[in-house]
Every structure is written in structure tokens, then in C-alpha cells.
């Protein structure tokens, strides 16, 4: 379990009050560590509030009051849930500062939803694949993918077919439902009939990774290079 320190700094604005400026506006975590906050203010600290947030609303969870009139405080608390939170800090004059905290322990889900085909030696073979990665909390980051020949238990590594299943290539994605699309490298498709799968594994921006899975099954026919093209 890791820990993360949030630092909120105060800047004097006038003689009697301070305006806060957050050192970080947002942080994303892949676990639920204790959160330590170092606070500083010229006129004294009042309280820290923790809120759960969603796209349409915020729900108050709890507040911690500091020991006024001290101008420096160190507080520690636990965010024991997965989700998005807003940590708000107030000084004695009511000036606020806030930080968004995202805790995401769930792996994203990757999909293949489109495959394009081309002619090769009188048969159809894939030429392009496309899909998406779904991650509603911290956002998708990348997809790893590979082509597996189930008939012979071989995978294409970019230059040749190797034993077993592997995911040799990675493509970046972005956003909660990140799109990805790749042209297939020059695959040396076998001349025989073969049962194939596209395997993928997705990851998000905080490092959660999904277990590799077969996302699209297809087959290719026997080659007949006397046919066109």
C-alpha cells in the first residue's frame, strides 16, 4: 500500500485573510492509502471536508477541525472507498482550497468491434482492426494486442509465428471510452485453413491492467495463390 502527500499552500492577500492555492489540482491513485495533508496559513486553519463526487452531484462524508490558532497543521485520514472525492480546506476567514482525488482499483475492459478485410491469394484476410477501452473512473491509457493461431497455438510477433500466445504490440488510447485502431502489420498468413483470435489486454492511467482475453475470433481459408490477387 502506497501513500501520497497533498500539500496546500497559503498566500497572503491583504492584512487579515489568506487565499489558498493548491499545489496539485488532481491526483489519481490505484489503492486506498492514508492521505496526509500538510497545511499552512497566515491567520489560522479551520477545517478539512471530504466529499464524494459524481458527474451530477457531491455528497458530504465528514469534516476534521484543526487546532486554531495554529498556522501549520498535519492531518491524516483514510479514503477507504473506490471513487472520486473532493478534499476541501478552509482557513479561519473561510477561504477555501480543494483537491480532486480519484481512487481506482478496477481494471479497464477492452473491446474489438470492427475488422476490415482484404484479398490475399484468393481468400479474405484481416487488414485492420479497431475497438475501444472502457474505464469510467481514471480513464483508459493503452491496449496491447496480438494475433493467435488457435489451430497451431502460434502467435505473430511482427516478423514470424512463435509458439504460444503473446501480445507484442501496444497502442495508446485516451478518455473514458478510448478508441484505438491499427493496420495489421504484414502478417505471413499460413497457407492452410486456420482458426484465429485477436487477443487484447487494456490498462488505465493509474496502472490497473486487465487479464488478456480473446476479443474477436475469425478464420481464414486455404490459400490459392493462382487466384487473384
C-alpha positions as semicolon CSV with decimal commas, in nm:
position;residue;x (nm);y (nm);z (nm)
1;X;0,000;0,000;0,000
2;X;0,145;0,334;-0,101
3;X;0,098;0,677;0,050
4;X;0,063;1,016;-0,109
5;X;0,112;1,361;0,046
6;X;-0,108;1,653;-0,055
7;X;0,032;1,997;0,016
8;X;-0,190;2,304;0,031
9;X;-0,010;2,639;0,045
10;X;-0,141;2,978;0,155
11;X;-0,062;3,316;0,002
12;X;-0,129;3,639;0,193
13;X;-0,397;3,856;0,033
14;X;-0,449;4,170;0,241
15;X;-0,377;4,205;0,611
16;X;-0,642;3,983;0,764
17;X;-0,705;3,689;0,537
18;X;-0,523;3,436;0,321
19;X;-0,625;3,282;-0,010
20;X;-0,531;2,921;-0,065
21;X;-0,362;2,783;-0,375
22;X;-0,346;2,406;-0,419
23;X;-0,007;2,262;-0,508
24;X;-0,189;1,990;-0,707
25;X;-0,537;2,019;-0,852
26;X;-0,594;1,647;-0,903
27;X;-0,431;1,315;-0,816
28;X;-0,517;0,958;-0,917
29;X;-0,436;0,652;-0,707
30;X;-0,466;0,277;-0,768
31;X;-0,509;0,192;-0,398
32;X;-0,670;0,343;-0,088
33;X;-0,373;0,476;0,112
34;X;-0,375;0,702;0,417
35;X;-0,386;1,061;0,292
36;X;-0,154;1,307;0,465
37;X;-0,217;1,681;0,424
38;X;0,032;1,948;0,528
39;X;-0,149;2,280;0,579
40;X;-0,014;2,631;0,624
41;X;-0,196;2,962;0,664
42;X;-0,107;3,306;0,800
43;X;-0,424;3,357;1,006
44;X;-0,501;3,003;1,122
45;X;-0,666;2,690;0,987
46;X;-1,023;2,588;1,045
47;X;-1,130;2,256;0,890
48;X;-1,091;1,993;0,618
49;X;-1,400;1,849;0,446
50;X;-1,418;1,530;0,239
51;X;-1,689;1,495;-0,027
52;X;-1,775;1,213;-0,267
53;X;-1,837;1,349;-0,616
54;X;-2,015;1,230;-0,929
55;X;-2,091;1,385;-1,265
56;X;-2,409;1,548;-1,130
57;X;-2,371;1,588;-0,752
58;X;-2,148;1,589;-0,443
59;X;-2,217;1,412;-0,111
60;X;-2,062;1,530;0,215
61;X;-1,880;1,250;0,402
62;X;-1,710;1,405;0,705
63;X;-1,510;1,701;0,837
64;X;-1,199;1,737;1,054
65;X;-1,139;2,053;1,256
66;X;-0,789;2,185;1,314
67;X;-0,641;2,329;1,632
68;X;-0,677;2,703;1,591
69;X;-0,498;2,942;1,605
70;X;-0,203;2,731;1,486
71;X;-0,093;2,828;1,137
72;X;0,059;2,488;1,049
73;X;-0,122;2,155;1,077
74;X;-0,056;1,799;0,962
75;X;-0,365;1,583;0,922
76;X;-0,401;1,220;0,814
77;X;-0,715;1,033;0,711
78;X;-0,821;0,729;0,511
79;X;-1,019;0,714;0,188
80;X;-1,137;0,355;0,213
81;X;-1,359;0,352;-0,095
82;X;-1,314;0,347;-0,469
83;X;-1,440;0,659;-0,643
84;X;-1,384;1,030;-0,690
85;X;-1,352;1,265;-0,392
86;X;-1,313;1,637;-0,331
87;X;-1,096;1,739;-0,034
88;X;-1,170;2,098;0,074
89;X;-0,962;2,302;0,319
90;X;-1,080;2,626;0,487
91;X;-0,889;2,884;0,687
92;X;-1,030;3,088;0,976
93;X;-1,155;3,354;0,734
94;X;-1,343;3,098;0,526
95;X;-1,106;3,098;0,228
96;X;-1,123;2,759;0,051
97;X;-0,879;2,535;-0,133
98;X;-0,966;2,200;-0,286
99;X;-0,816;1,894;-0,448
100;X;-0,977;1,619;-0,654
101;X;-0,874;1,265;-0,553
102;X;-0,955;0,966;-0,776
103;X;-0,916;0,614;-0,633
104;X;-0,944;0,344;-0,898
105;X;-0,866;-0,023;-0,830
106;X;-1,062;-0,169;-1,123
107;X;-0,901;-0,288;-1,445
108;X;-1,044;-0,144;-1,768
109;X;-1,225;-0,351;-2,030
110;X;-1,100;-0,369;-2,386
111;X;-1,309;-0,449;-2,694
112;X;-1,259;-0,523;-3,062
113;X;-1,565;-0,400;-3,252
114;X;-1,453;-0,376;-3,614
115;X;-1,239;-0,578;-3,852
116;X;-1,166;-0,489;-4,214
117;X;-1,065;-0,746;-4,475
118;X;-0,859;-0,763;-4,791
119;X;-0,789;-1,023;-5,061
120;X;-0,476;-1,239;-5,044
121;X;-0,422;-1,549;-5,259
122;X;-0,789;-1,588;-5,338
123;X;-0,919;-1,553;-4,982
124;X;-1,016;-1,288;-4,728
125;X;-0,762;-1,194;-4,457
126;X;-0,784;-0,914;-4,196
127;X;-0,620;-0,582;-4,286
128;X;-0,731;-0,356;-3,999
129;X;-0,879;-0,395;-3,651
130;X;-1,040;-0,134;-3,427
131;X;-1,202;-0,115;-3,086
132;X;-1,229;0,071;-2,758
133;X;-1,123;0,059;-2,394
134;X;-1,384;0,133;-2,128
135;X;-1,271;0,286;-1,798
136;X;-1,521;0,513;-1,624
137;X;-1,305;0,617;-1,327
138;X;-0,950;0,724;-1,413
139;X;-0,953;0,682;-1,791
140;X;-0,802;0,438;-2,039
141;X;-0,435;0,457;-2,134
142;X;-0,326;0,174;-2,367
143;X;-0,419;-0,152;-2,532
144;X;-0,187;-0,445;-2,602
145;X;-0,292;-0,680;-2,878
146;X;-0,179;-0,986;-3,068
147;X;-0,297;-1,242;-3,325
148;X;-0,317;-1,604;-3,210
149;X;-0,347;-1,903;-3,444
150;X;-0,560;-2,136;-3,233
151;X;-0,519;-2,422;-3,481
152;X;-0,143;-2,444;-3,419
153;X;-0,102;-2,243;-3,093
154;X;0,117;-1,981;-3,260
155;X;0,128;-1,601;-3,231
156;X;0,252;-1,341;-3,479
157;X;0,534;-1,135;-3,320
158;X;0,565;-0,887;-3,605
159;X;0,815;-1,088;-3,809
160;X;0,729;-1,456;-3,761
161;X;0,495;-1,702;-3,590
162;X;0,614;-1,806;-3,242
163;X;0,489;-2,070;-3,002
164;X;0,210;-1,984;-2,759
165;X;0,001;-1,670;-2,717
166;X;0,168;-1,329;-2,686
167;X;0,071;-0,961;-2,707
168;X;0,371;-0,796;-2,876
169;X;0,218;-0,461;-2,972
170;X;0,080;-0,166;-2,775
171;X;-0,144;0,118;-2,891
172;X;-0,226;0,434;-2,689
173;X;-0,586;0,529;-2,615
174;X;-0,742;0,817;-2,422
175;X;-1,062;0,914;-2,245
176;X;-1,313;0,701;-2,052
177;X;-1,406;0,511;-2,372
178;X;-1,080;0,545;-2,565
179;X;-1,080;0,440;-2,928
180;X;-0,793;0,255;-3,091
181;X;-0,737;0,141;-3,447
182;X;-0,443;-0,031;-3,616
183;X;-0,350;-0,151;-3,958
184;X;-0,227;-0,506;-3,928
185;X;0,143;-0,546;-3,998
186;X;0,246;-0,753;-4,297
187;X;0,136;-1,085;-4,149
188;X;0,261;-1,401;-4,318
189;X;-0,077;-1,572;-4,303
190;X;-0,049;-1,953;-4,320
191;X;-0,149;-2,115;-4,650
192;X;-0,378;-2,359;-4,470
193;X;-0,720;-2,309;-4,316
194;X;-0,671;-2,165;-3,965
195;X;-0,885;-2,061;-3,670
196;X;-0,759;-1,728;-3,536
197;X;-0,824;-1,486;-3,247
198;X;-0,733;-1,126;-3,173
199;X;-0,619;-1,110;-2,810
200;X;-0,612;-0,784;-2,615
201;X;-0,524;-0,651;-2,270
202;X;-0,610;-0,296;-2,159
203;X;-0,455;-0,066;-1,897
204;X;-0,565;0,263;-1,738
205;X;-0,376;0,577;-1,633
206;X;-0,314;0,457;-1,275
207;X;-0,164;0,126;-1,386
208;X;-0,455;-0,116;-1,348
209;X;-0,423;-0,386;-1,615
210;X;-0,677;-0,635;-1,745
211;X;-0,610;-1,004;-1,796
212;X;-0,552;-1,082;-2,164
213;X;-0,854;-1,231;-2,338
214;X;-0,969;-1,335;-2,685
215;X;-1,179;-1,044;-2,811
216;X;-1,252;-1,145;-3,173
217;X;-1,245;-1,490;-3,335
218;X;-1,216;-1,538;-3,709
219;X;-1,098;-1,796;-3,961
220;X;-0,903;-1,788;-4,286
221;X;-0,944;-2,032;-4,572
222;X;-0,687;-2,236;-4,760
223;X;-0,475;-2,016;-4,984
224;X;-0,493;-2,040;-5,362
225;X;-0,228;-1,807;-5,496
226;X;-0,327;-1,895;-5,853
227;X;-0,640;-1,691;-5,789
228;X;-0,629;-1,311;-5,787
229;X;-0,476;-1,122;-5,641
